[in-house]
Amino acid sequence: MQKTILIFSTAAMLMLSASAIAAPMPMEMAMGVAEQVEPERTVGINVEGNSVHVTGASGMVLEVVSLTGRHVTSIKIESPAQRVELNIPKGCYILKIGKVVRKITVR
């Protein structure tokens, strides 16, 4: 009997906590300033040999990092679609633009 009550009370608490988390929180304006949210961008990264074609990342920075974590280079993306030549040695690298991360191999 106690086991059944414990199970039901635990289930009820989980349901109540889940609904409290999912409930929208009221927004407040601080000192009369509202935060403007930028819509999600769709950033594309395509690699062909030493060339990287980046789309949808105008004004962002392409970061190239080795698999050991060493920063290799950073390149500012100026246009909505830009081709960048990577003059880096052969190997595996990580490319990052904003929240988009790709692992690539330069051959």
KEKETOR-124576 format. One record per atom (N, C-alpha, C): residue number from 0; residue in one letter; atom name; x, y, z. Coordinates in steps of 0.2 Angstrom, whole numbers, plus 2048, in hexadecimal, padded with zeros to 3 digits. Layout:
residues N
{site NUM A CA {X Y Z}}
...
//
This chain:
residues 107
{site 0 M N {804 7FA 800}}
{site 0 M CA {800 800 800}}
{site 0 M C {804 806 800}}
{site 1 Q N {80A 806 804}}
{site 1 Q CA {80E 80C 805}}
{site 1 Q C {812 80D 7FE}}
{site 2 K N {814 808 7FB}}
{site 2 K CA {817 808 7F5}}
{site 2 K C {813 80B 7EF}}
{site 3 T N {80C 809 7EF}}
{site 3 T CA {808 80C 7EA}}
{site 3 T C {807 814 7EB}}
{site 4 I N {806 816 7F1}}
{site 4 I CA {805 81D 7F3}}
{site 4 I C {80C 821 7F1}}
{site 5 L N {812 81E 7F2}}
{site 5 L CA {818 821 7F0}}
{site 5 L C {819 822 7E9}}
{site 6 I N {817 81D 7E5}}
{site 6 I CA {817 81D 7DE}}
{site 6 I C {812 822 7DB}}
{site 7 F N {80C 823 7DE}}
{site 7 F CA {807 828 7DB}}
{site 7 F C {809 82F 7DD}}
{site 8 S N {80C 830 7E3}}
{site 8 S CA {80E 836 7E5}}
{site 8 S C {814 839 7E1}}
{site 9 T N {819 834 7E0}}
{site 9 T CA {81F 836 7DC}}
{site 9 T C {81D 838 7D5}}
{site 10 A N {818 834 7D2}}
{site 10 A CA {815 835 7CB}}
{site 10 A C {812 83C 7CB}}
{site 11 A N {80E 83E 7D0}}
{site 11 A CA {80B 844 7D0}}
{site 11 A C {810 84A 7D1}}
{site 12 M N {815 849 7D5}}
{site 12 M CA {81A 84E 7D6}}
{site 12 M C {81E 84F 7CF}}
{site 13 L N {81F 84A 7CB}}
{site 13 L CA {822 84A 7C5}}
{site 13 L C {81E 84E 7C0}}
{site 14 M N {818 84D 7C0}}
{site 14 M CA {813 850 7BB}}
{site 14 M C {812 857 7BD}}
{site 15 L N {812 859 7C3}}
{site 15 L CA {811 860 7C5}}
{site 15 L C {818 864 7C3}}
{site 16 S N {81E 861 7C5}}
{site 16 S CA {824 864 7C3}}
{site 16 S C {825 865 7BB}}
{site 17 A N {823 860 7B7}}
{site 17 A CA {823 861 7B0}}
{site 17 A C {81F 866 7AE}}
{site 18 S N {819 867 7B0}}
{site 18 S CA {814 86C 7AE}}
{site 18 S C {817 873 7B0}}
{site 19 A N {81A 874 7B6}}
{site 19 A CA {81D 87A 7B8}}
{site 19 A C {823 87C 7B4}}
{site 20 I N {827 877 7B1}}
{site 20 I CA {82C 879 7AD}}
{site 20 I C {82A 87B 7A6}}
{site 21 A N {824 878 7A3}}
{site 21 A CA {822 879 79D}}
{site 21 A C {81E 87F 79C}}
{site 22 A N {81B 882 7A2}}
{site 22 A CA {817 888 7A2}}
{site 22 A C {81B 88E 7A0}}
{site 23 P N {819 892 79B}}
{site 23 P CA {81C 898 799}}
{site 23 P C {81D 89D 79F}}
{site 24 M N {823 8A0 79F}}
{site 24 M CA {825 8A4 7A4}}
{site 24 M C {823 8AB 7A2}}
{site 25 P N {820 8B0 7A6}}
{site 25 P CA {81E 8B6 7A4}}
{site 25 P C {825 8BA 7A3}}
{site 26 M N {824 8BF 79D}}
{site 26 M CA {82A 8C3 79C}}
{site 26 M C {829 8CA 79F}}
{site 27 E N {82F 8CC 7A1}}
{site 27 E CA {82E 8D3 7A4}}
{site 27 E C {833 8D8 7A0}}
{site 28 M N {831 8DE 7A0}}
{site 28 M CA {836 8E3 79C}}
{site 28 M C {83A 8E6 7A2}}
{site 29 A N {841 8E6 7A1}}
{site 29 A CA {845 8E9 7A6}}
{site 29 A C {847 8F0 7A3}}
{site 30 M N {845 8F5 7A7}}
{site 30 M CA {847 8FC 7A6}}
{site 30 M C {844 8FE 79F}}
{site 31 G N {83E 8FB 79D}}
{site 31 G CA {83B 8FD 797}}
{site 31 G C {83F 8FB 790}}
{site 32 V N {843 8F6 791}}
{site 32 V CA {847 8F3 78B}}
{site 32 V C {844 8EC 78A}}
{site 33 A N {842 8EA 784}}
{site 33 A CA {840 8E4 782}}
{site 33 A C {846 8E0 77E}}
{site 34 E N {847 8DA 77F}}
{site 34 E CA {84C 8D6 77C}}
{site 34 E C {84A 8D4 775}}
{site 35 Q N {84E 8D6 770}}
{site 35 Q CA {84C 8D4 769}}
{site 35 Q C {84F 8CD 768}}
{site 36 V N {84C 8C8 766}}
{site 36 V CA {84E 8C1 765}}
{site 36 V C {84F 8C1 75D}}
{site 37 E N {855 8BF 75B}}
{site 37 E CA {857 8BE 754}}
{site 37 E C {854 8B7 752}}
{site 38 P N {851 8B6 74C}}
{site 38 P CA {84F 8B0 74A}}
{site 38 P C {854 8AB 748}}
{site 39 E N {853 8A5 749}}
{site 39 E CA {858 8A0 748}}
{site 39 E C {85B 8A0 741}}
{site 40 R N {861 8A0 740}}
{site 40 R CA {864 89F 739}}
{site 40 R C {865 898 737}}
{site 41 T N {865 897 731}}
{site 41 T CA {867 890 72E}}
{site 41 T C {86E 891 72B}}
{site 42 V N {873 88F 72E}}
{site 42 V CA {87A 88F 72C}}
{site 42 V C {87C 888 729}}
{site 43 G N {87F 889 723}}
{site 43 G CA {881 883 71F}}
{site 43 G C {888 883 71E}}
{site 44 I N {88B 87D 71F}}
{site 44 I CA {893 87C 71E}}
{site 44 I C {894 876 71A}}
{site 45 N N {897 878 714}}
{site 45 N CA {898 872 70F}}
{site 45 N C {8A0 873 70E}}
{site 46 V N {8A3 86D 70E}}
{site 46 V CA {8AA 86C 70D}}
{site 46 V C {8AC 869 707}}
{site 47 E N {8B1 86B 703}}
{site 47 E CA {8B3 868 6FD}}
{site 47 E C {8BB 869 6FC}}
{site 48 G N {8BE 864 6FF}}
{site 48 G CA {8C6 865 6FF}}
{site 48 G C {8C8 86A 704}}
{site 49 N N {8CB 86F 702}}
{site 49 N CA {8CE 875 706}}
{site 49 N C {8C9 87A 706}}
{site 50 S N {8C3 87A 703}}
{site 50 S CA {8BE 87F 702}}
{site 50 S C {8B8 87E 706}}
{site 51 V N {8B6 883 70A}}
{site 51 V CA {8B0 882 70E}}
{site 51 V C {8AB 887 70B}}
{site 52 H N {8A5 885 70A}}
{site 52 H CA {89F 889 707}}
{site 52 H C {89A 88A 70D}}
{site 53 V N {89A 891 70F}}
{site 53 V CA {896 892 715}}
{site 53 V C {890 896 713}}
{site 54 T N {88A 894 715}}
{site 54 T CA {883 898 713}}
{site 54 T C {880 89A 719}}
{site 55 G N {87C 8A0 719}}
{site 55 G CA {878 8A2 71E}}
{site 55 G C {87C 8A5 725}}
{site 56 A N {882 8A7 724}}
{site 56 A CA {886 8A9 72A}}
{site 56 A C {889 8B0 729}}
{site 57 S N {886 8B4 725}}
{site 57 S CA {888 8BB 724}}
{site 57 S C {889 8BE 72B}}
{site 58 G N {88F 8C1 72C}}
{site 58 G CA {891 8C5 732}}
{site 58 G C {893 8C0 737}}
{site 59 M N {894 8BA 736}}
{site 59 M CA {896 8B5 73C}}
{site 59 M C {89D 8B4 73A}}
{site 60 V N {8A0 8B0 73F}}
{site 60 V CA {8A7 8AE 73F}}
{site 60 V C {8A8 8A6 73E}}
{site 61 L N {8AC 8A4 739}}
{site 61 L CA {8AD 89D 738}}
{site 61 L C {8B4 89C 73C}}
{site 62 E N {8B3 897 741}}
{site 62 E CA {8B9 895 745}}
{site 62 E C {8BB 88E 743}}
{site 63 V N {8C2 88E 742}}
{site 63 V CA {8C5 887 741}}
{site 63 V C {8C9 885 747}}
{site 64 V N {8C8 87F 749}}
{site 64 V CA {8CB 87C 74F}}
{site 64 V C {8CE 875 74E}}
{site 65 S N {8D4 874 750}}
{site 65 S CA {8D6 86D 74F}}
{site 65 S C {8D3 868 754}}
{site 66 L N {8D3 862 753}}
{site 66 L CA {8D0 85D 757}}
{site 66 L C {8D3 85D 75E}}
{site 67 T N {8D9 860 75F}}
{site 67 T CA {8DD 860 765}}
{site 67 T C {8DA 867 769}}
{site 68 G N {8D6 86B 766}}
{site 68 G CA {8D4 871 769}}
{site 68 G C {8D8 877 767}}
{site 69 R N {8DD 877 763}}
{site 69 R CA {8E1 87C 761}}
{site 69 R C {8DD 881 75C}}
{site 70 H N {8DC 887 75E}}
{site 70 H CA {8D9 88C 759}}
{site 70 H C {8DE 88C 753}}
{site 71 V N {8DB 88B 74D}}
{site 71 V CA {8DF 88B 747}}
{site 71 V C {8DE 892 743}}
{site 72 T N {8D7 894 742}}
{site 72 T CA {8D6 89A 73F}}
{site 72 T C {8CF 89D 740}}
{site 73 S N {8CE 8A3 73F}}
{site 73 S CA {8C7 8A6 73F}}
{site 73 S C {8C6 8AA 739}}
{site 74 I N {8C0 8A9 736}}
{site 74 I CA {8BF 8AD 72F}}
{site 74 I C {8B8 8B0 730}}
{site 75 K N {8B7 8B6 72F}}
{site 75 K CA {8B1 8BA 72F}}
{site 75 K C {8AD 8B9 728}}
{site 76 I N {8A7 8B7 729}}
{site 76 I CA {8A3 8B5 723}}
{site 76 I C {89F 8BC 721}}
{site 77 E N {8A0 8BF 71B}}
{site 77 E CA {89E 8C5 71A}}
{site 77 E C {897 8C5 716}}
{site 78 S N {896 8BF 712}}
{site 78 S CA {890 8BF 70E}}
{site 78 S C {88C 8B9 70F}}
{site 79 P N {885 8B9 70D}}
{site 79 P CA {881 8B3 70F}}
{site 79 P C {883 8AC 70C}}
{site 80 A N {887 8AC 707}}
{site 80 A CA {88A 8A6 704}}
{site 80 A C {891 8A8 702}}
{site 81 Q N {896 8A5 706}}
{site 81 Q CA {89D 8A6 705}}
{site 81 Q C {8A1 8A0 704}}
{site 82 R N {8A6 8A0 700}}
{site 82 R CA {8AB 89A 6FF}}
{site 82 R C {8B1 89C 702}}
{site 83 V N {8B4 898 707}}
{site 83 V CA {8BA 89A 70A}}
{site 83 V C {8BF 894 709}}
{site 84 E N {8C5 896 707}}
{site 84 E CA {8CB 892 706}}
{site 84 E C {8CF 891 70C}}
{site 85 L N {8CF 88B 70F}}
{site 85 L CA {8D3 889 715}}
{site 85 L C {8DA 887 713}}
{site 86 N N {8DF 88B 715}}
{site 86 N CA {8E6 889 714}}
{site 86 N C {8E8 886 71A}}
{site 87 I N {8E6 880 71C}}
{site 87 I CA {8E8 87D 722}}
{site 87 I C {8EB 876 720}}
{site 88 P N {8EF 873 724}}
{site 88 P CA {8F2 86C 722}}
{site 88 P C {8EC 867 722}}
{site 89 K N {8EE 861 71F}}
{site 89 K CA {8E9 85C 71F}}
{site 89 K C {8E8 859 726}}
{site 90 G N {8E1 857 728}}
{site 90 G CA {8E0 855 72E}}
{site 90 G C {8D8 856 730}}
{site 91 C N {8D6 855 736}}
{site 91 C CA {8CF 855 738}}
{site 91 C C {8CF 85C 73C}}
{site 92 Y N {8C9 860 73B}}
{site 92 Y CA {8C8 866 73E}}
{site 92 Y C {8C1 867 740}}
{site 93 I N {8C0 86C 744}}
{site 93 I CA {8B9 86D 746}}
{site 93 I C {8B7 874 744}}
{site 94 L N {8B2 875 740}}
{site 94 L CA {8B0 87C 73E}}
{site 94 L C {8AA 87E 742}}
{site 95 K N {8AA 884 744}}
{site 95 K CA {8A4 886 748}}
{site 95 K C {8A2 88D 745}}
{site 96 I N {89B 88E 744}}
{site 96 I CA {898 895 743}}
{site 96 I C {892 895 747}}
{site 97 G N {892 89A 74C}}
{site 97 G CA {88D 89A 751}}
{site 97 G C {88C 894 754}}
{site 98 K N {886 891 754}}
{site 98 K CA {884 88A 757}}
{site 98 K C {885 884 753}}
{site 99 V N {887 886 74C}}
{site 99 V CA {888 880 748}}
{site 99 V C {890 87E 748}}
{site 100 V N {891 877 749}}
{site 100 V CA {897 874 74A}}
{site 100 V C {898 86E 745}}
{site 101 R N {89D 86E 741}}
{site 101 R CA {89E 868 73D}}
{site 101 R C {8A5 866 73D}}
{site 102 K N {8A6 85F 73D}}
{site 102 K CA {8AD 85C 73D}}
{site 102 K C {8AF 85B 736}}
{site 103 I N {8B4 85D 733}}
{site 103 I CA {8B6 85C 72C}}
{site 103 I C {8BD 859 72C}}
{site 104 T N {8BF 856 726}}
{site 104 T CA {8C5 853 725}}
{site 104 T C {8C8 857 71F}}
{site 105 V N {8CE 85A 71F}}
{site 105 V CA {8D1 85D 719}}
{site 105 V C {8D6 858 717}}
{site 106 R N {8D6 856 710}}
{site 106 R CA {8DA 851 70D}}
{site 106 R C {8DF 854 708}}
//
